[in-house]
Amino acid sequence: MLDADAELIDERIAVTGDLVATVRELMTAAATSELAPEELEAIRGELAVLAARLAERSRPTPLRQHLDLAAIDRVRAGASWPLWRHNPLAIPLDVRVHDGVASADLVPGPLYEGPPGSMHGGLSAAVLDSLLAVLAQVQRRRVVTVGLQVSYRAAIPLGAPVRLVGRIVGTEGRKTTAVGEILLPASGPGQPETVAVSAEALLVEIPGAPD
Ligand SMILES: CCCCCCCCCCCC(=O)SCCNC(=O)CCNC(=O)[C@H](O)C(C)(C)COP(=O)(O)OP(=O)(O)OC[C@H]1O[C@@H](n2cnc3c(N)ncnc32)[C@H](O)[C@@H]1OP(=O)(O)O
């Protein structure tokens, strides 16, 4: 690949990431705005023009940053991995892996709502699945999830920070078992965090280099 091509790809990854982050802000603002209906209708018209402009040249699936061997090395050296940066439908996570433990911080936003005021259980499952799949991938195993068992122990309030953690508990041939939790902050000094959601994933290695 020519240097100029690589630079263009890097620029596209960066600019698309920023664009998608702004689109996420837009999604939240659109879903929660209490502007007057005529203002909302005017904004909808402006957005339709922008959507059509973006679609003038498009790709079949979202841009994807590959967790390839070079990126895995960076993560193993302490860099975080910006998961789902380019897909506004997914919940973005900055995944860190330290001493075999994956972690990420998250503040569930208004669009994550399931039961009134708290996070949707399917989204909790999705973020833990993503965290554990990345952790396996950082062990240089290219995997897909074949099973995910989730226990919901406490509601996760919207707007307050939570912490995701995960670790691998076993490997056997192509199979990796990993467990993860979503933790609510401690209620005070010296108090433990509360496990709101716990999950166990069975991941199976598939052929090919990590990507
Ligand atoms: C890329 C990351 C990016 C990194 C970025 C990460 C982003 C987030 C990714 C999220 C992860 C996902 O959601 S992944 C998407 C959802 N998952 C999928 O689409 C997977 C669909 N399933 C499949 O494609 C297939 O079942 C395969 C390829 C996984 C396995 O097929 P196969 O190659 O023929 O292998 P097979 O012999 O059937 O299974 C191998 C071993 O696994 C066991 N096994 C297979 N399925 C199951 C099952 N449901 N429950 C229990 N055990 C199972 C078998 O018993 C066997 O054990 P033994 O006989 O060896 O003991």
The ligand as an SDF file (V2000), in Angstrom:
LIG
                    3D

 61 63  0  0  0  0  0  0  0  0999 V2000
  -14.1520  -11.6560   15.2480 C   0  0  0  0  0  0  0  0  0  0  0  0
  -14.0790  -10.8610   16.5920 C   0  0  0  0  0  0  0  0  0  0  0  0
  -13.9040   -9.4000   16.3840 C   0  0  0  0  0  0  0  0  0  0  0  0
  -13.5810   -8.6130   17.6420 C   0  0  0  0  0  0  0  0  0  0  0  0
  -14.5600   -7.5250   17.8250 C   0  0  0  0  0  0  0  0  0  0  0  0
  -15.6810   -8.0400   18.6560 C   0  0  0  0  0  0  0  0  0  0  0  0
  -16.9330   -7.3880   18.3460 C   0  0  0  0  0  0  0  0  0  0  0  0
  -18.0310   -8.0220   19.0810 C   0  0  0  0  0  0  0  0  0  0  0  0
  -18.2760   -9.4290   18.6070 C   0  0  0  0  0  0  0  0  0  0  0  0
  -19.4040   -9.9860   19.3520 C   0  0  0  0  0  0  0  0  0  0  0  0
  -19.3890  -11.4920   19.2380 C   0  0  0  0  0  0  0  0  0  0  0  0
  -20.6070  -11.9890   18.5680 C   0  0  0  0  0  0  0  0  0  0  0  0
  -21.6800  -11.5860   18.8150 O   0  0  0  0  0  0  0  0  0  0  0  0
  -20.3810  -13.1680   17.4030 S   0  0  0  0  0  0  0  0  0  0  0  0
  -21.8720  -13.2430   16.4890 C   0  0  0  0  0  0  0  0  0  0  0  0
  -22.8710  -14.3020   16.9760 C   0  0  0  0  0  0  0  0  0  0  0  0
  -22.3390  -15.6060   16.8020 N   0  0  0  0  0  0  0  0  0  0  0  0
  -22.3310  -16.2350   15.6010 C   0  0  0  0  0  0  0  0  0  0  0  0
  -22.7440  -15.7230   14.5820 O   0  0  0  0  0  0  0  0  0  0  0  0
  -21.7690  -17.6560   15.6000 C   0  0  0  0  0  0  0  0  0  0  0  0
  -22.6350  -18.5650   14.7470 C   0  0  0  0  0  0  0  0  0  0  0  0
  -22.1220  -19.9420   14.7960 N   0  0  0  0  0  0  0  0  0  0  0  0
  -21.1960  -20.3730   13.8790 C   0  0  0  0  0  0  0  0  0  0  0  0
  -20.7990  -19.6480   12.9570 O   0  0  0  0  0  0  0  0  0  0  0  0
  -20.6950  -21.8000   14.0290 C   0  0  0  0  0  0  0  0  0  0  0  0
  -21.4950  -22.4740   14.9760 O   0  0  0  0  0  0  0  0  0  0  0  0
  -19.2250  -21.8400   14.5160 C   0  0  0  0  0  0  0  0  0  0  0  0
  -18.2830  -21.3400   13.3960 C   0  0  0  0  0  0  0  0  0  0  0  0
  -18.9850  -21.0160   15.7740 C   0  0  0  0  0  0  0  0  0  0  0  0
  -18.8450  -23.3040   14.8790 C   0  0  0  0  0  0  0  0  0  0  0  0
  -19.0400  -24.1250   13.7790 O   0  0  0  0  0  0  0  0  0  0  0  0
  -17.9540  -25.2600   13.4330 P   0  0  0  0  0  0  0  0  0  0  0  0
  -16.7030  -24.5890   12.9960 O   0  0  0  0  0  0  0  0  0  0  0  0
  -18.6290  -26.2420   12.5210 O   0  0  0  0  0  0  0  0  0  0  0  0
  -17.6140  -25.9190   14.8330 O   0  0  0  0  0  0  0  0  0  0  0  0
  -18.4350  -26.9570   15.7400 P   0  0  0  0  0  0  0  0  0  0  0  0
  -17.7490  -28.2650   15.6080 O   0  0  0  0  0  0  0  0  0  0  0  0
  -19.9050  -26.8850   15.4970 O   0  0  0  0  0  0  0  0  0  0  0  0
  -18.1740  -26.3280   17.2020 O   0  0  0  0  0  0  0  0  0  0  0  0
  -16.8760  -26.2420   17.7490 C   0  0  0  0  0  0  0  0  0  0  0  0
  -16.9850  -26.5300   19.2440 C   0  0  0  0  0  0  0  0  0  0  0  0
  -17.8640  -25.5380   19.8200 O   0  0  0  0  0  0  0  0  0  0  0  0
  -19.0110  -26.1820   20.3970 C   0  0  0  0  0  0  0  0  0  0  0  0
  -20.1900  -25.3750   20.1410 N   0  0  0  0  0  0  0  0  0  0  0  0
  -20.5480  -24.8180   18.9680 C   0  0  0  0  0  0  0  0  0  0  0  0
  -21.7100  -24.1160   19.1020 N   0  0  0  0  0  0  0  0  0  0  0  0
  -22.0970  -24.2530   20.3750 C   0  0  0  0  0  0  0  0  0  0  0  0
  -23.2190  -23.7840   21.1280 C   0  0  0  0  0  0  0  0  0  0  0  0
  -24.1390  -23.0450   20.5750 N   0  0  0  0  0  0  0  0  0  0  0  0
  -23.2760  -24.1050   22.4340 N   0  0  0  0  0  0  0  0  0  0  0  0
  -22.3110  -24.8700   23.0150 C   0  0  0  0  0  0  0  0  0  0  0  0
  -21.2370  -25.3560   22.3490 N   0  0  0  0  0  0  0  0  0  0  0  0
  -21.1290  -25.0500   21.0460 C   0  0  0  0  0  0  0  0  0  0  0  0
  -19.1010  -27.5340   19.6940 C   0  0  0  0  0  0  0  0  0  0  0  0
  -19.7450  -28.5030   20.5200 O   0  0  0  0  0  0  0  0  0  0  0  0
  -17.6230  -27.8940   19.5170 C   0  0  0  0  0  0  0  0  0  0  0  0
  -17.0960  -28.3440   20.7410 O   0  0  0  0  0  0  0  0  0  0  0  0
  -16.0350  -29.5430   20.8110 P   0  0  0  0  0  0  0  0  0  0  0  0
  -16.6390  -30.6810   20.0500 O   0  0  0  0  0  0  0  0  0  0  0  0
  -14.8030  -28.9720   20.1310 O   0  0  0  0  0  0  0  0  0  0  0  0
  -15.8610  -29.8060   22.2660 O   0  0  0  0  0  0  0  0  0  0  0  0
  1  2  1  0
  2  3  1  0
  3  4  1  0
  4  5  1  0
  5  6  1  0
  6  7  1  0
  7  8  1  0
  8  9  1  0
  9 10  1  0
 10 11  1  0
 11 12  1  0
 12 13  2  0
 12 14  1  0
 14 15  1  0
 15 16  1  0
 16 17  1  0
 17 18  1  0
 18 19  2  0
 18 20  1  0
 20 21  1  0
 21 22  1  0
 22 23  1  0
 23 24  2  0
 23 25  1  0
 25 26  1  0
 25 27  1  0
 27 28  1  0
 27 29  1  0
 27 30  1  0
 30 31  1  0
 31 32  1  0
 32 33  2  0
 32 34  1  0
 32 35  1  0
 35 36  1  0
 36 37  2  0
 36 38  1  0
 36 39  1  0
 39 40  1  0
 40 41  1  0
 41 42  1  0
 41 56  1  0
 42 43  1  0
 43 44  1  0
 43 54  1  0
 44 45  1  0
 44 53  1  0
 45 46  2  0
 46 47  1  0
 47 48  1  0
 47 53  2  0
 48 49  1  0
 48 50  2  0
 50 51  1  0
 51 52  2  0
 52 53  1  0
 54 55  1  0
 54 56  1  0
 56 57  1  0
 57 58  1  0
 58 59  2  0
 58 60  1  0
 58 61  1  0
M  END
$$$$
